[in-house]
C-alpha cells in the first residue's frame, strides 16, 4: 500500500481525537486523525508530521495525518492501515502466519453470531478468526498496546476464546507501526483488564502474533 500526495507539516494541537491542527506551508490546516488512541507521546506541539492531501465530497477536512516523527523514528498513525496491509499481504501470498500457512479463503469483517472479527481465514481442515491491532506506543524499545483503555479490545479477545470451544482457531495479530522495536508487551498500566484477558486467551490457545 502507498500514500499519494503526502506533504510535510508541523503539529500544533489536537482539539479532539479526530482532528489535528497543523502548520502547512505557513498556513494552519485541519487534518483528520485516523487513530483514536491518545498518542500523547507522539502528537506534541512542534512535532513533524506528514499529511495526505485527500479532498473529497463530504469530508470536513482536505488532509489526513498519516505519519509523525518521534526523534529519528517515523511512526505510522493510520489505525485502519494494519488491516489493509494484512489483507494485501495474504492475498498476494507474501505473508506466512505461524501455524496457519497460506489461507485459501480470506474474508474481512467476518460475522459469527453477534460477533464481528477483522478476518475469517480458512484452508482445508482449519478455520480461523483473527483480530488485528495496530501498535504505535513505544518506550525504550518496548512497544505497548493499548495506549488508552479499550473495552472493545477486551470484548474481542474474550470472543476469540469462545470461538476456540466451537472448533475454530483464533489469533490476535499486533502490527508494530514503527521500526526499531525490541519487544512487545500488553500495556497493563493503562488497561489491566486487557492484559489479563490477553494472558488468559494465550493460555487457552489463542495465538498471539
TORSE-259790 format. One record per residue (C-alpha): z, y, x. Coordinates in pm, whole numbers, padded with zeros to 5 digits, always signed. Layout:
// TORSE-259790
ZYX
...
// end
This chain:
// TORSE-259790
+00000+00000+00000
-00075+00353+00114
+00021+00704+00007
-00258+00959-00016
-00230+01340+00018
+00112+01337+00188
+00245+01671+00316
+00544+01758+00540
+00816+01975+00388
+01184+02066+00424
+01452+01958+00174
+01656+02239+00014
+01860+02090-00270
+01872+01823-00538
+01969+01982-00869
+01968+01642-01038
+01891+01283-00939
+01524+01309-01043
+01426+01639-00875
+01431+01774-00519
+01364+02138-00434
+01170+02161-00107
+01005+02425+00109
+00633+02351+00142
+00417+02591+00343
+00659+02878+00280
+00692+02813-00093
+00965+02639-00289
+00833+02345-00493
+00995+02085-00713
+00929+01719-00630
+01006+01407-00828
+01258+01178-00656
+01173+00811-00720
+01515+00697-00607
+01813+00742-00837
+02070+00646-00571
+02300+00908-00423
+02112+00933-00088
+02375+01186+00025
+02335+01099+00392
+01956+01140+00365
+01886+01437+00140
+02076+01703+00331
+01971+02070+00347
+01713+02116+00621
+01607+01751+00636
+01238+01690+00700
+01072+01515+00407
+00725+01409+00301
+00578+01491-00037
+00283+01325-00204
+00063+01570-00392
+00014+01394-00721
-00088+01625-01007
-00139+01451-01339
-00129+01535-01707
+00221+01512-01848
+00400+01536-01512
+00669+01800-01477
+00604+01832-01102
+00293+01806-00885
+00476+01635-00599
+00670+01315-00532
+00919+01281-00247
+00821+00964-00062
+01000+00973+00276
+01280+01154+00460
+01360+01177+00830
+01708+01067+00939
+01720+01161+01306
+01424+00982+01462
+01410+00728+01182
+01173+00752+00885
+01329+00630+00561
+01114+00525+00268
+01255+00679-00053
+01033+00525-00321
+01253+00272-00505
+00953+00141-00701
+00761+00050-00386
+00952-00268-00286
+00829-00447-00600
+00473-00331-00543
+00491-00427-00177
+00623-00774-00256
+00363-00842-00522
+00084-00724-00293
+00209-00941-00005
+00245-01251-00225
-00097-01215-00389
-00262-01164-00050
-00062-01465+00078
+00084-01262+00364
+00450-01338+00294
+00624-01673+00303
+00952-01672+00113
+01202-01914+00270
+01246-02220+00053
+00958-02132-00179
+00642-02125+00025
+00336-01976-00143
+00373-01950-00521
+00074-02031-00741
+00194-01816-01030
+00325-01462-00974
+00441-01282-01285
+00611-00941-01253
+00855-00806-01513
+00928-01154-01646
+01146-01203-01953
+01371-01502-02004
+01575-01492-02322
+01729-01145-02330
+01697-01102-01953
+01418-00933-01760
+01370-01016-01395
+01147-00846-01139
+00941-01162-01081
+00883-01513-01209
+00730-01736-00941
+00605-02092-00976
+00449-02371-00776
+00441-02745-00855
+00794-02868-00912
+00962-02529-00865
+01025-02229-01089
+01195-01916-00955
+01332-01591-01088
+01353-01316-00828
+01523-00976-00822
+01417-00711-00569
+01647-00438-00435
+01538-00153-00207
+01784-00055+00067
+01799+00294+00223
+02166+00335+00322
+02228+00283+00695
+02534+00339+00914
+02544+00246+01284
+02269-00011+01247
+02410-00182+00937
+02228-00133+00607
+02413-00149+00277
+02336-00198-00091
+02408-00030-00325
+02464+00334-00230
+02603+00402-00580
+02779+00178-00835
+02528-00042-01018
+02641-00228-01327
+02275-00316-01379
+02273-00487-01040
+02586-00684-01125
+02429-00798-01451
+02105-00904-01280
+02287-01120-01026
+02505-01277-01298
+02192-01359-01500
+02034-01525-01196
+02339-01751-01167
+02292-01860-01527
+01930-01949-01458
+02042-02200-01194
+02221-02403-01459
+01894-02426-01654
+01698-02581-01368
+01543-02267-01223
+01580-02146-00867
+01685-01788-00811
+01687-01529-00536
+01770-01167-00459
+01534-01007-00207
+01660-00696-00025
+01376-00482+00112
+01502-00269+00402
+01313+00062+00371
+01362+00176+00731
+01322+00043+01083
+01592-00047+01333
+01842-00221+01103
+02061-00476+01282
+02228-00644+00984
+02281-00619+00607
+02598-00611+00401
+02680-00555+00034
+02850-00218+00000
+03198-00327-00104
+03346+00019-00050
+03108+00164-00310
+03097-00123-00561
+03329-00418-00505
+03216-00588-00827
+02859-00613-00698
+02976-00755-00364
+03192-01014-00544
+02910-01115-00780
+02666-01149-00490
+02907-01368-00293
+02964-01590-00597
+02590-01617-00659
+02523-01719-00300
+02798-01981-00320
+02641-02126-00635
+02291-02144-00486
+02119-01810-00540
+01917-01735-00226
+01971-01400-00053
+01660-01292+00134
// end
